[in-house]
Amino acid sequence: MIRTTAVPRPLRVTAAAASVAGLALLAGCAGASDAEEPAAGADQPSSATTPAAGGNTGSAGGGTYTDGSYTAEGSYQTPEGPETITVTLTIASDAVTDVEVVGEPTRRESKQYQEEFIGGIDDLIVGKSLDDIEVDRVAGSSLTSGGFNAAVEEIRTDAAA
């Protein structure tokens, strides 16, 4: 699409942030009975779980998670379109001991923000309880946080099982 006038960047950023916030609020409205496990081989993003041997196990209600490494994909909306990141968290005794984020940017600007996010996320979450993880801006990147938080939410669910 060719635009003859550009939408001011602050307006685009505000609109995108409002969209992400709205999606996050709506995601919290879904009950546990609404969740369905995708069929094997379905074209749905999935998470891989590799629990550690002899790991800590417990129920989701108590905030106790099974030790291991968990991977989930998180997507988020930018003014230019949707983007995706893959998050792998290693959990031991309900705390994050390692984090790996892989960006899959489709646009130049998204690549820059994902790289900044990836460069700053370790310091913010390693050593914290999985229940306390939620980021809003990392190294100047605010939209990537939406995808990260979505992936962390999926990892919480997987680790609690």
Stockholm file with secondary structure:
# STOCKHOLM 1.0

chainA/1-161         MIRTTAVPRPLRVTAAAASVAGLALLAGCAGASDAEEPAAGADQPSSATTPAAGGNTGSAGGGTYTDGSYTAEGSYQTPEGPETITVTLTIASDAVTDVEVVGEPTRRESKQYQEEFIGGIDDLIVGKSLDDIEVDRVAGSSLTSGGFNAAVEEIRTDAAA
#=GR chainA/1-161 SS CCCSSCCCHHHHHHHHHHHHHHHHHHHTTCCGGGCCCCCTTCSSCCCEEEECTTCCCCCTTTTCCCCEEEEEEEEEEETTEEEEEEEEEEEETTEEEEEEEEECCSSHHHHHHHHHHHHHHHHHHTTSBGGGCCCSCBTTBCHHHHHHHHHHHHHHHHHHC
#=GC SS_cons         CCCSSCCCHHHHHHHHHHHHHHHHHHHTTCCGGGCCCCCTTCSSCCCEEEECTTCCCCCTTTTCCCCEEEEEEEEEEETTEEEEEEEEEEEETTEEEEEEEEECCSSHHHHHHHHHHHHHHHHHHTTSBGGGCCCSCBTTBCHHHHHHHHHHHHHHHHHHC
//
